[in-house]
Amino acid sequence: MILDKCKILLVEDEDNLRTLLLMELEQENFIVEEAANGEEGLKKAKTFMPDLIVCDVMMPVMDGFTMQEKLNEDEKLRDIPLIFLTAKSDKKDIRYGKSIGAEDYITKPFEFEDLLVSIKAKLKKSIERKERVKSRLDEIRKSILYAIPHEFKNPLSTLEGFLSLLLDKNYEASEKEKDEFLTYIKKSSDRLHHLVMKFLKLAELEVIEIDEKKLEALRKTRNINWHIEVNTIIEDLSEKFNVTIHSNLVGVDYPCPLDYNSLNTIILELINNAYKFSPPDRIDISFSAKATEKNFEITVEDKGIGLPKEAIDRVIEPFYQYNREHFEQQGSGLGLAIVNKIVTIYKGSIKIDSELNKGTRITLKFNIISEN
C-alpha cells in the first residue's frame, strides 16, 4: 500500500516546530499544507481536502478541539483522520479529544518517528476503509445491474403499454378504461419508486456498516421515546393496510438501542412483508417489543403463506424471493435484506420461524451495550 503522495494538513502555531515538521513530512514524500491556527486550518481543509490532519490543541484564534468540532459539522470533512499534538497530557483532555473524533493524541515533546508511525497507521487504516467502501459499492452496483432487468421489466412494460394506449389518437378508450389505465400506471410508478428507494437504502446501510465513526455513533443510541414512536408507526401502518395490527409493548421505561429511522425501517419492512404474504382471509398480524435493562426484542408474527425450511436461510439475501413466479408483484426481495443489514449494524440477531401455509414469526434481539 503506497502512502507517499498522501496529503497532510499540518496545523501548528509554533513557527519553528511547524517548519521542522513540514520539512520532515515532505522528506517522507507527503504533500503538506500548513496553517498557524484552527481557523486557518479549517479554511485550508475545505480547499486542500487532506487525507489526514496533524493538529495542535492549544492555539490562538481557534484551538484544535474547536476545529475538530467544526470539521465534524461538515459532511465532506468529518471522516478525515486527525492526530492531536499537545503539551497537555491530562487524561480528561485525551478522552475528550478522542470523543470528538481524534484518531490519536501525541504529547509534546515527541520524537518525529513516533508521529510518523501514527501517521502511517492512520493513513493505512483510512485507505483500507475507503477501499472497502469502494469494493462494497462495486458489489452493490453489480447486484443492481443484475437485478434491474428482472425487477424493472414488468412495471416498465406496464407503464409503456398503457401510456402508449392513452397517447394513441386512433384508440378510442372509454372514461372507465382511461381510469383503469391510469390506475395501472400509478401502481407501476409506485412500484418503481419503491424499488429505487430500497436500492438506495441498502446501499446506504452497506456504507454505514464499514464506517467506524457512524457505527460507533449508532451503537451509542439510547432511544427513550421508542414506545411513542412504535405506537405511531403501528397506527400509520394499520391505517395504510386497513387492518388491525395487534401490538404489545413491554418495558417502556427502559431505552431502546435503535434510532427512529432504524426502528421505523424495521417495523415497516416486517409488517409490510407480513401483510403482502398473507391471504386476504388470513390477515392476522401481531407486533411485540420488549425492553429490559440489558436487551431489546422485536417480534412480528403472521398467519400467512409461510416458508419451506429450505427457503428460511435465504430470505435475508438481497433480491431473493420465495416462489417468485407466483408472487412477482409482491416486491423486490430487498425488505428482509435491509432488516438484516440494520440488525448487523447494531450487532443484533435475527431468527425466522416459519411453516408453509401456516405463517411466519420473525424475532430480532439487540443487546444494550454498557457505556461504562
N, C-alpha and C positions, 0 to 999 in steps of 0.2 A: 504494500500500500504506500503510494507516494504522498508524502506530506509537505514536501517543499513546494513553493509557489502558493501555499495556502495564505490567505490574507488575515493579518492580525492587527487589531486596533489597540494601540498602547496609550492608556490614559493615566498620566502621572504628572503631578505638579512640581516635583523636584527636577529642575532642569538637568543637572548632572546625571542623575540616575536615569532619567528618560533618554538622554543622549546615549548613555552607555548601553542600556537595554536595546535601543534601536539598532545600534551597531552590531551587537551580539546576535540579534534576531535576523538581521539581514545577512549576516555571515552564514546563518543556517538555511539561507535561501527562502526565507519567508518574505512576503510582500507586506510592508509595515506602514501604517499611517499613525501619526501621533496626535495627542491632544493634551492640553495642560489642565483641564478640569472637566467635570462631568457634563456641563452644559455644552462645551465644545465637542466633547466625546460623543454625546447624543446626536448632535448635528452630523458629525462625520460618519457615525454608524449608519445613518439613513442613506447616505450617498455612497459610502465605501462598501457597505454590506459585507463586513468581515466574516471569516469563518470562526473566529474566536476573539474574545476581548480580554486583555490584561488590564486591570483597573485598580488604582489606589483607592483607599477608602476615605481618608481624611484629605479633602481638597477644598480650595476656596470656590466660591460661586455655586457649585453643586457638588456634593460629596458622592462617593461611589455607591452608597446604599440608595440614594435618591435616583441616581442614574439607572441603576438596575430596576427600580420600581417603574421608572418611565419606559424602559425597554420592554418590561412585561406588559405594558399597556398597548404596545404596537405589535399587531399580529405578525408582521414581517420580521420583527427583531427579537421576539420573546424567546425563540428557541436557540439563539446564538449562545454557545457556552461561554461562561465568564469566570475568570480566575481573579480573586481579590488579592491585592498586595497591601499589607498594613503593618504598622508598628503595634497595633492593638492585638493582644493575644488573649483577651478576656473570652471565656467560653460562651458567655451570653452573646457577645458580638459575633462570634463564629457561628453559633446556632442561627442567629438572625440572618446573617449573610447567606447561609445555605438555605434557609427557609424561603428566601425571596428569589432563589434560583441560581446562586453561585455554584459552580462546579467544584471549586477548590478555594482554599483560603491559606495563603502563604505569608508567614510572619517575617517582617524585616528584623535584622539583616538576614539575607539568604544568599545561597550560592546560585549562580546562574544555572548550573547543571540541574539543580533541584527544580527550578522553574521550567527548564526545558523538558524535563521528564514529564512534568504535569501537563505542559502544553501539548506534547506529542500524544500523551494518553487521552486527553480530552478531544483532540482533533481526530484521533483514530476512532474513538467512540462515536463522535458526531458523524464522521464519514460513513461508518458502518451502518448507523441508523438511517442516514439518507439513502444508502444503497438498499437497505431492507424495505424502506418506503417505496423506492422505485421498483423493486422487484415485485412487491405486493400489488402495486398499481398496474404493473405489466400483466400480472396474473389476472387481475380483475378485468382489464381491457380484453384479454383473450377470452375470458369467460363470457363477457358481454357480447363480443363479436360472435362467439359460438351460439349464444342464446338468442341474439336478435333475430336471425332469420326465422326461427321457430316461434318465439314468443310474440313477435310483432306482425307476423304474417296474417293471422286471422283478423285482428282488429283493423289493420291497414286495408285488407281486402274488402272488409265490410264498409269502411269509410269510402273507399274508392268506388265501390259498386253503387251505393245509394246516392252519393254525390253526383255520379255520372247520370243516374236516372233523373235526379232533380234538375240537372243542367241541360238535359236533352229536350230541346224545344219540340221535338216530334213525339215525345211521350206525354200523353195526357193523363196525369195522375189525379185521382180524386183528393179532396181535402183530407179524408181519412187515411189514404195511402201516404200522403205527404207527412202527416203527423207520425205515422208508423216509421217512415224513413228517418225522420228527424230523431225519433226515439232511439233507433238503432245506431245512428250516427253519434248521438250523445253517449250511449253506452260504450261504444268503441273508443271514443275520445277519452272517456273517463278511465277505461282500462289502460290505454296507452300512457296517460298521465300517471296512474298508479305504478305502472311498470317502471317508468323513468325515475320516479321518486324513490322506489325501492332499490333500484340500481345505485342511485346516489347515496342512499342511507347505508347500504352495505359497504360501499367504497369509503364513506366517512368513518365507519366503525373499523374497517381494516387499517386505516391510517392511525386512528387513535390507539389501536392495540399495540402498535410499535413505537408510540410516542411516550417516553417515560414520564415526562412532566405532566402530560394530560392524564395519564393513567394514575399517577400519584394524587393529582387533584381530585379525580373522580372517586378514588377509593377512600378519600377522606370525607366523603359526603355523609352528612347526618341530617336526614330529612325528617323533621319533627311534625310536618303537616301532611305526611303521606296519606293518612286516613281521609282527610278532607279531599285531597286530590283524587284518591281512588274512588270515593263516592261520586264525585263529579264525572269522572271518566265513565264509570259504570252507568250512570244515569244517561249520559250522552249516547252511549252505545245501545242501551235499551230503547231509547227513542229512535235511533237510526234504524235498528233492525225490527222495531215494533214487537219486541219480545220482552218477557220478564227474565232478567238475569239474577239468579239467587246469589246474594252476596253476604259474606260473613267475615268481619274484621275483628281480630283478637290482638290485645296488647297495644292499643292505640297510644298508650303513654310512653312507649319505647320508640326510638327513632328507627327509620328505615335507611339502609345504606345505598339507596338508589336516588339519583336526582329525578326531577319531574319528567324530563324528556325520556330518560331510560324507562321509568315506570310506565309512562304513557304508551311508549312503543311496545313494551312487553304485553301490557293488557290488551291493547288494540289488536296486535297480531294474534295472540292466543284466542281471544274471543271471536275475532273475525274468522279464524280457521274453524272454531267450534261451530259457528253458525253456518258457514259455507258447506261444511261436510256433514250436516245433519239433515235428514229428510224432513220435509215440511211437517209431517205428523209426529216427528220425534225430536223437536227442538226443545231441549231441556238443558240449559247451561248454568253451571254453578261456578262461582268465583269465591275463593277464600284467601285471606292473607293473615299471617300470624307473626307478630314481632315479639321477641324476648330480649333479654339483656345481651345475649350473645349471637342470636340468629334472626333471620328474616326469611319467611317462606311464603311462596305464592303457589296456589293450586287452581287450575282450571279444568273442569270436568264436563263432558257432554255424553249424550246417548246417540251419537251419530253413526256413521258408516264404519268407523274404526279402521284398524290396520292389521294386516297379517304380520306374524313375527319377523319375517324376512325384510319387511319394509321399515320397521321401527327404527333401526340403527341408521337408516339412510335419509329419513325425512328432514334431518337437520342440515343436509348437504344443499348448497346453493343449486337452484333450478331443478331439484328432484321433486317429483310429484307422483305419488302412488296412483296407478290406473289413470295415467294422464289422458289417454284416448277418450275415456268416458267423462272425465272431469276437466276437459280442456279449457272451458270458460271460467273455471273457478279460481284461477290465479297463476302466478309465475313460479311457485315453489320457492319463493325467497323469504316468506314470513318467518318460518321456524329457523332458517339460517340466520336471519337478523337477530332473533331472540337468543339463539345460541351464542352469537358473537358478543352480545351485551353481557350474557352470563359469564363468558370467558374473560371479558374486560374486568368484571367485578370479582373474579376468582370464585364464582359460584358453581353450582352443579345443576344439571337438568336430568330429570328422569321421566321417561314416557312409558306409561302402561296402557296397552290398547288391545282390544279384541275385535276381530272382524264382525261387523254388523251389530256390535253391542255398545261401542263407544270408546272414548279415549280420556285418560287423565294425565295431565302434564304437571309436574311438580318442580319448582325452582327453589333452590336453597342458597342463601348467602350468609356468610359469617360477618358479624360486627367486629371489625379489627380494632383492637385497643390502640388508642393514640399515645399511650404512655411508652 
